[in-house]
Amino acid sequence: MLNVSQIPPKGTGTLDFSFTADGKKMLYTEFQSNRKTALIIRNLENKSDRIVLQSAYERDEIFKPFIHPNGDEVVFLKNMANDSTYVFDIFTLDVAKGTVKNLIQTPDISERMPNWSDDGNYLIWSSNRNKSSFDLFKLNRTTQVEEQISFFEDRQELNAHLSNSILVFDSGFYGMNEEGNTYIYKAGTEEKTPEQLTKISY
């Protein structure tokens, strides 16, 4: 449990949780009133918390952390912009060593929604590299080979899940001057013609 020295200040909020594959550990984010961020791993068996990463200075915020299925690595976003805009890079944290690495160093390109595939072999995320929309990418954790896996050039794909070589993702017109609808699709990672799973029912 949190000891007295770890009791967060007023204004703290906790969110952005994920779990290891065995269900024994949970990662969550603690946003503090000074806009510092802490990443905390809770052992669900004995209900103990461990801070694995703490912001070094005010406004050093961490977003959308996702723990690897085996619990040894955390992927997360940090805002790299120096003004009021948001340009996110993807970072990883080695839980045992406490070391942080900027995995995708793209200061002029923004990444979104990183997460691990169910088997832990791939990192999946969204990126606006073509500047007109967000596309999906995956990175082989072992070989470090990166591959684009998106299917629509004119839409935004922001959320994806990869399990047993089946990719499920949403795609639509987030914040664009088109229809506001988004839909969920399914496809194999080597296919270019996804199957639409949802549609507007009214």
N, C-alpha and C positions, 0 to 999 in steps of 0.2 A: 504494500500500500504506500501511498505518498507520505513521506515524512514531513515534519513541519517546514523544513527548508525548501521543500518542493511545492508547498501550497501556492497555487497561482494567484496573482493579484486580481482585484475586481476588474471586470470587463473581459475576462477570459472566455473564449468559446472553444468547444471541441467539435471536430467533424472530420470528414475525409477518412473513413476507416476502411481497412482491408484485413484479410486473414491469411494465415499460412494454410497450406493444403491439408494438414492434419487437424486444423481447427483449434490448435492449442495456444496460438498467439494471435493477437490483434495489434495492428498498427493504427494509430490515430494522430491527428494534428491538434495542437493546442495553440490557438491564436491569442496573444496577450494584448493588453490595452496599449502598450507602446509599439505595437505592430511588429514585435519580435515573434518568432515561431519556434515551437519545440515539436520534434517528432518523438512519440512515445510508443514503446512496445509493451503491451500488457500480457503477462502470462495468465491465461484464463484458468489454469489449474489452481494456482495459489493466489491469484488476484493481485500480483505485484506488478508495479510499473517501473520501467527503466527509460530514462531520457537518452535517446541514441543520437540526437542531433539538436543543437540549440543555436538560434540566431546569434550572430556576433554583435550586431548593432541594431538600432531602431530602424524600422521600415525594411528590415531584411526578412522578407516574407517567403515562405515556402508553400507551394500549392500542389494539390493532387498527388500526394505520395501513394505509392502502391508497393506492398511488400511482395518479394519473390515467394513462390509457393513453398520453397524450402527454408525461408526465413533468413537467408544469408545476405540479401541485398535489397535495398529500397531504391526505387526510382521516383523522381519528383521534378517539379517545375520551379524555376526561379525567374523573376522578372529582371531582365538585363537592361531595361531602358533607364535613362537618367532623368526623364521628365515624367509627365503624368500619363504617358501611354504605357502599353503592355507589350513587351516583346520577350517571350519566354524561351529559355533554353532548358534542355533536359540534363539533369544531374543524377548520378548514382551514389549511394552510400554503402560502403562495405560495413555491415553491422558489427562484425567481430573486431575489425581494425579501427573503425571510426573514421576512415578516409573517405573524402568526397572527390568525385571526378566529374568534370563537365563532359558529358558523353557526346553531345552534338553541338559543336561550337559554331553556331550560325547567328551572329549578332544582328543581322538584318532580316532574319526569318524567324517567325514565331511558331513554336510547337504547342501542341495541346494534347491533353488526355492520355498520358503514357500509362500502359499497363502490361502485365505479363500474360502470355498464353497460359492455358491451364497446365500444360506439362512443364512450363518454365523455360522452354527452349528458345522462345522468341520474345522480344520486346516489341510492342505495337504502339504507334502513336500517330497523330495527325499533324500535318505541316502545311503552311501556305507558301511553299517554295515557288509556285507559279504566280503568286501575288493576286490571282483572281479568285481562288478557291482553296479550301483545305483538302488535301489528299492524304491517304493512309500509307504508312510505311511500316516495314517490319525489319528487325535486326536479329540475325542469328547470334545467340549469346555465346556460342562456342567459337564460330568462325569469324564473327564480327562482320559478316557480309550483310549489306543493307539492300533492301529491295522495295520498290514502290508496288503497292497492291490495291490501289484505288481504281475505280471504274468509271466515274463520271467526271469529265473535265470542267463542267460548268456549275458544279454544286459543291456544297460543303459536306465533307465526311469527317465528323468530329469524334464519334464514339465507336469503338470496335471491340469485339471479343473473338479470340481464336481458340478453338477446341477441336482436337482430333482432325486437323486439317480443314475444318469448316470455319469460315469467317462469317460472322454476323456483324452488321454495322448499320448505322443510320446515315441517311443522306438527304439533303434538302437545301433550303435557301435561307440559312440563318443570317439575319441581318442584311439580306440582299434585296434588290429591287424587283424581286420576282414574287411568285406566290409564296406564302409563308409556310407551306406544308413541308413536313419531313416524313420519311418513311423508313422502315426497317427492311434490310435485304440480307440474303444469305447466298454464299458462293464458296466454292473451293478456292484455295489461295492461288491456284494456277489458272482459274477460269476468268473470262472477261465478260461473261453475260450473267449477272447475278439474278436471283429469283426474288421478286418483291414479296415480302411476307405480310405487310400491312397496307391498308389503304383507308382513305377518309370515308366514313360510313354514312355521312349525312348529305 
